[in-house]
Amino acid sequence: MCYAEKQALGEVSQELLDTQVNPAVWEISGHIVLKRRDDYEEASEASAWRLLAEVSLSEARFEEVKAYIFDAACLVQSQAEEETDEAIYAPVLVGPSAVGEGCLVIP
């Protein structure tokens, strides 16, 4: 679930809401934006990790997104990658795609 979904469902912590900053700006800018003086003065590596963890994909959701991407690009994860951290991808012919009709996917 993404941050916007969590926010709409009321699942975002009050600590994060109190920052008054959408974490997407952190990803876009490559910097953690802090609007309040207290947030800046209390900033630490631990607080940054805590805030980023709240808006990051879970491992299960990451695997789901990765599967959608592989499907759209007609790639499969090799057995070697599943056993190691090395990324090896091979094009394969697959059945019907999850990509909607009319969508253009350029591999």
C-alpha positions in Angstrom: 0.0 0.0 0.0 1.4 3.4 -0.9 1.5 6.5 1.3 -1.6 8.1 -0.3 -3.6 4.9 0.3 -2.4 4.7 3.9 -3.3 8.4 4.4 -6.8 8.0 2.9 -7.4 5.0 5.2 -6.2 6.9 8.3 -3.2 4.5 8.7 -0.4 7.1 8.7 1.1 7.8 12.2 0.4 11.1 13.8 4.2 11.6 14.0 4.4 11.6 10.2 1.3 13.7 9.7 2.7 16.3 12.2 5.7 16.9 10.0 3.3 18.5 7.4 5.4 17.1 4.6 4.4 14.5 2.1 7.3 12.0 2.0 7.1 11.9 -1.8 9.1 15.1 -1.8 12.0 13.2 -0.1 12.1 10.7 -2.9 11.8 13.4 -5.6 14.4 15.7 -4.2 16.7 13.2 -2.6 16.6 15.2 0.6 14.5 14.9 3.7 12.5 18.0 3.9 11.7 19.3 7.4 9.4 22.2 7.8 9.4 22.6 11.6 12.4 23.7 13.7 11.8 20.9 16.2 11.9 18.3 13.5 15.2 19.7 12.3 16.7 20.0 15.8 15.7 16.4 16.7 16.6 14.9 13.3 18.7 11.7 13.5 19.5 8.7 11.5 17.0 6.7 13.6 14.2 9.2 13.0 14.9 9.3 9.3 14.7 5.5 9.1 11.5 5.5 11.2 9.8 8.0 8.9 11.0 6.3 5.7 9.9 2.9 7.0 6.4 4.2 7.3 6.2 5.1 3.6 8.2 2.2 2.1 6.6 -0.8 0.5 6.5 -4.0 2.5 8.5 -6.9 1.2 5.3 -8.6 0.0 4.1 -5.5 -1.9 7.6 -5.0 -3.4 7.6 -8.5 -4.7 4.1 -7.9 -6.2 5.2 -4.7 -7.9 8.3 -6.5 -9.2 6.1 -9.2 -10.6 4.0 -6.7 -12.5 7.1 -5.1 -14.0 8.5 -8.5 -15.0 5.2 -9.3 -16.6 5.0 -6.0 -18.5 8.5 -6.4 -19.7 8.1 -10.1 -20.6 10.9 -11.0 -18.2 11.2 -13.8 -15.6 13.4 -14.0 -12.6 16.0 -16.7 -13.0 16.6 -19.5 -10.5 20.1 -18.1 -10.0 18.8 -14.8 -8.8 16.3 -16.4 -6.4 19.3 -18.2 -4.8 21.7 -15.2 -4.8 21.5 -11.4 -4.8 22.7 -11.2 -8.5 20.1 -10.0 -10.9 19.7 -12.2 -14.0 16.7 -11.7 -16.2 15.7 -13.5 -19.3 13.1 -12.6 -21.9 10.4 -15.2 -22.2 7.2 -15.6 -24.1 4.3 -15.3 -21.6 0.6 -15.7 -21.7 -1.8 -12.8 -21.6 -0.3 -9.7 -20.0 -1.6 -7.8 -17.0 -1.0 -4.6 -18.9 -4.3 -3.2 -20.1 -5.2 -3.2 -23.8 -4.2 0.1 -25.4 -1.1 0.5 -23.1 2.2 0.7 -24.8 5.1 -1.1 -23.2 8.5 -0.5 -24.7 11.1 -3.1 -23.5 
